[in-house]
Amino acid sequence: MPRTIALIAHDKKKDDLVDFAIRHQPLLSRYHLIATETTGKQIQEATSLKIELVAPGSLGGDAQIAARVVTREIIAVIFLIDPLNPRPSEPDIQGLLRICNLHSIPLATNLGTAEAIANSFAQSLVAHLIFNPVSGHGNFKQDLNFIKELLEPHLHLEVHLTSPDISPQELANQAIAQDADLIIASGGDGTVSAVSGAVIGTNIPLGIIPRGTANAFAMALGITQQISPIRKACEVILAGKTKVVDAARCNDLPLILLAGIGYEAETIEKADREAKNRWGSLAYIMAGWQQLDEQNLFEAEIEIEGEIRTLQAGAITIANAAPPTSVLAQGIGEVVADDGLLDITIATVDNKLQAVTTILSMLGAALIKTSAELDNIVHLRAQKVKISANPPQKVVLDGEIIGNTPLEIECIPQSLTIFASFVE
């Protein structure tokens, strides 16, 4: 546990340590606590703190704690000693003192230094990093070690790895329950979206360390770059500047980027994990080119503020935020992430040549932030929209296929606080 505080006390100092724990219970509850058995049980009886118990000090519990210091699991040790009348059966401070000195771990031996550590930690930020080891095409262990190297000197960092058994949103909910000062999502857009789903409306700042294939949300917010994206993202988090942006709900699922119906969803499905690992972002281009030959028009029914419109479409994109590279979202050349509205773009094409021309025109419009003004593009804006399709169409949400139409999306204005490099 990287946020672990160890608690030990000689017999005549145990009451002092219990009183210390009572006074600082709100602070200590934010950390993982480890204590020698007798001391830990006394603290548990007097407080509601959860404590991991090791062996009693007389049986080597202090050595077990020292071993955890060596493996850098412990960030501070509070060992209240009796300097006048130590008992032969009680643990000796010297061995633990040497280990803490070797590894630069704070060690308090009296209430004064214990209070100093508590005051220091009260001013420190506790960050929970939710890390998806499957994202990206590099060595995830190297990425994680690099992130820890950059952040741990400045934050009390707890790392959670996603797995098939526990989702990013579940881990984020656990972090919120532990009173996290900030939450960091590291992975692709799907990971970031899932973590955001828990963070929406909490006012807890969200840091983003992009390691996915597209990293569209990070691009839209200006917190990634081609050279050393992990370093850049960590610098943005440590700079501490935040911006409040919109989020949305799509069929009760979180949406921070966009939902795609038809062409985009089919393209995402074709670009499987193996293709993305091999080709990176090029996998989407290859899949999209193939889909141009297969995409058929469908009838879409769109309801906004009680008004229903029926259109023929090949692709529909509903965007909360999107970088210029999310071409099909660029109905008017720019998606604003904090305007309280969704951008709905409906595209209809008759052949592959028209599709290519449309995509290039919309990309150019996005780069200069102006409308492409194409006859086969319809753009709408709304806070809430309902869409159905005949025949039903696949839906992609923030890079992940979630099923088929119909869907209902509602913007939640100013609901997500993120660390960003552009703050007005």
Summary of the structure (lengths in Angstrom):
residues: 424
radius of gyration: 26.6
end to end distance: 37.7
largest distance: 90.9
contacts: 1450
relative contact order: 0.10
helix: 37%
strand: 30%
